[in-house]
């Protein structure tokens, strides 16, 4: 399944910050430690050298990915006309069948974090929520069966 190319401003800022940190701070530091380890002589037994080279490859791989991915991403800003309906970037408060309140924010696939209540726009839950309004019932197909939620609040402001 192809990932969406949408991202919130905060998500973009986090990716950009990671890219800058890896390129300007982490990579030069690791490069120095590899050079120092290489200067010690035999590289085949030198764990510091071997680990440093591996870490450089990881950093370079992540930097390449971030550079390519950020070129493809579109930052989406909430539109006032979206108010009252669920679209990208919305904070949605739901009530489960067991009367438990849950809050999710629909974000891009590069920034989701369940601990922060952020779910990918490509997830089954987000797909079921798109376009819905307050008081709508949402049916989500989960591995354990269908789950039903009621939408009680929609906001495009930071936290609810």
C-alpha positions as CSV (number, residue, x, y, z in Angstrom):
1,X,0.0,0.0,0.0
2,X,1.3,3.4,-1.0
3,X,1.8,5.9,1.9
4,X,0.1,9.2,1.8
5,X,2.3,12.2,1.3
6,X,0.6,14.4,3.8
7,X,2.2,15.8,7.0
8,X,1.4,18.3,9.7
9,X,3.6,21.3,10.3
10,X,4.7,19.8,13.6
11,X,5.5,16.5,11.9
12,X,7.6,18.2,9.2
13,X,9.5,20.2,11.9
14,X,10.3,16.9,13.7
15,X,11.6,15.3,10.5
16,X,13.6,18.4,9.6
17,X,15.1,18.6,13.1
18,X,16.1,14.9,13.0
19,X,17.7,15.4,9.5
20,X,19.7,18.5,10.7
21,X,20.8,16.7,13.9
22,X,22.0,13.6,12.0
23,X,23.8,15.6,9.3
24,X,25.3,18.4,11.4
25,X,25.9,16.9,14.8
26,X,25.8,13.1,14.9
27,X,27.6,12.3,11.6
28,X,30.6,14.6,12.2
29,X,30.9,13.2,15.8
30,X,30.9,9.6,14.6
31,X,33.2,10.4,11.7
32,X,35.8,11.8,14.2
33,X,35.5,8.7,16.4
34,X,36.0,6.4,13.4
35,X,39.1,8.4,12.3
36,X,40.5,8.2,15.8
37,X,39.8,4.4,16.0
38,X,41.4,3.9,12.5
39,X,44.5,5.7,13.6
40,X,45.1,3.1,16.3
41,X,46.2,0.5,13.8
42,X,44.6,-2.9,13.1
43,X,41.0,-2.3,12.1
44,X,39.9,-6.0,12.0
45,X,39.9,-6.3,15.8
46,X,39.0,-2.7,16.5
47,X,35.4,-2.8,17.9
48,X,35.2,1.0,18.0
49,X,36.1,1.3,14.4
50,X,33.7,-1.5,13.3
51,X,30.8,-0.1,15.3
52,X,31.6,3.5,14.1
53,X,31.5,2.4,10.4
54,X,28.2,0.6,11.0
55,X,26.7,3.6,12.7
56,X,27.9,5.8,9.8
57,X,26.0,3.6,7.3
58,X,22.9,3.8,9.5
59,X,23.1,7.6,9.7
60,X,23.7,7.8,5.9
61,X,20.8,5.5,5.2
62,X,18.4,7.6,7.4
63,X,19.7,10.9,6.0
64,X,19.1,9.6,2.4
65,X,15.6,8.5,3.4
66,X,14.7,11.8,5.1
67,X,16.0,13.9,2.2
68,X,14.1,11.9,-0.3
69,X,10.9,11.6,1.8
70,X,10.8,15.3,2.7
71,X,10.9,16.2,-1.0
72,X,7.7,14.2,-1.5
73,X,5.7,15.5,1.5
74,X,3.0,18.1,1.4
75,X,2.4,20.1,4.6
76,X,-1.3,20.4,5.2
77,X,-2.7,23.3,7.2
78,X,-6.3,23.0,8.6
79,X,-8.9,25.0,6.6
80,X,-11.6,26.8,8.7
81,X,-14.2,25.3,6.3
82,X,-13.3,21.8,7.7
83,X,-14.6,22.7,11.1
84,X,-17.2,20.2,12.3
85,X,-16.0,17.4,10.0
86,X,-13.1,15.0,10.3
87,X,-10.2,15.6,7.9
88,X,-6.4,15.5,8.0
89,X,-5.0,17.1,11.2
90,X,-8.3,16.8,13.2
91,X,-8.4,15.9,16.9
92,X,-11.3,13.5,17.3
93,X,-12.9,12.5,20.6
94,X,-14.7,9.2,20.4
95,X,-16.7,7.1,22.8
96,X,-16.3,3.3,22.6
97,X,-19.1,0.8,23.0
98,X,-17.9,0.5,26.6
99,X,-18.4,4.2,27.3
100,X,-14.6,4.9,27.3
101,X,-13.5,8.2,25.7
102,X,-10.5,8.1,23.4
103,X,-8.9,11.0,21.5
104,X,-7.0,10.6,18.2
105,X,-5.4,13.0,15.8
106,X,-5.2,12.1,12.1
107,X,-1.6,12.7,10.9
108,X,0.7,11.6,8.1
109,X,2.3,8.1,8.0
110,X,5.7,9.6,8.8
111,X,4.6,11.1,12.1
112,X,2.1,8.9,13.9
113,X,2.6,8.1,17.5
114,X,0.0,6.2,19.4
115,X,1.4,7.4,22.8
116,X,0.6,11.0,21.7
117,X,-2.8,9.9,20.3
118,X,-1.7,10.4,16.7
119,X,-2.8,7.8,14.1
120,X,-1.8,7.6,10.5
121,X,-4.3,8.9,7.9
122,X,-3.8,5.5,6.2
123,X,-4.9,3.5,9.2
124,X,-8.3,1.7,9.1
125,X,-9.5,3.9,12.0
126,X,-8.6,7.2,10.2
127,X,-10.1,6.0,7.0
128,X,-13.4,5.2,8.8
129,X,-13.4,8.7,10.4
130,X,-12.7,10.8,7.3
131,X,-15.6,13.1,6.4
132,X,-17.7,12.2,9.5
133,X,-19.3,14.8,11.8
134,X,-20.2,15.0,15.5
135,X,-22.8,12.4,16.6
136,X,-21.9,10.1,13.6
137,X,-21.3,6.4,14.4
138,X,-18.1,4.9,13.1
139,X,-17.6,1.2,12.4
140,X,-14.0,0.1,12.3
141,X,-13.0,-3.4,11.1
142,X,-10.3,-4.6,13.6
143,X,-8.6,-8.0,13.8
144,X,-10.8,-8.9,16.7
145,X,-14.0,-7.9,14.9
146,X,-16.0,-4.8,14.2
147,X,-15.8,-2.0,16.7
148,X,-18.3,0.9,17.0
149,X,-17.4,4.4,18.1
150,X,-19.5,7.6,18.4
151,X,-17.9,11.0,17.5
152,X,-18.5,13.5,20.3
153,X,-16.0,16.2,19.5
154,X,-13.9,17.4,16.5
155,X,-11.2,20.1,16.8
156,X,-8.3,21.4,14.8
157,X,-6.7,23.2,17.7
158,X,-3.7,21.8,19.5
159,X,-4.9,19.6,22.4
160,X,-8.5,19.0,23.4
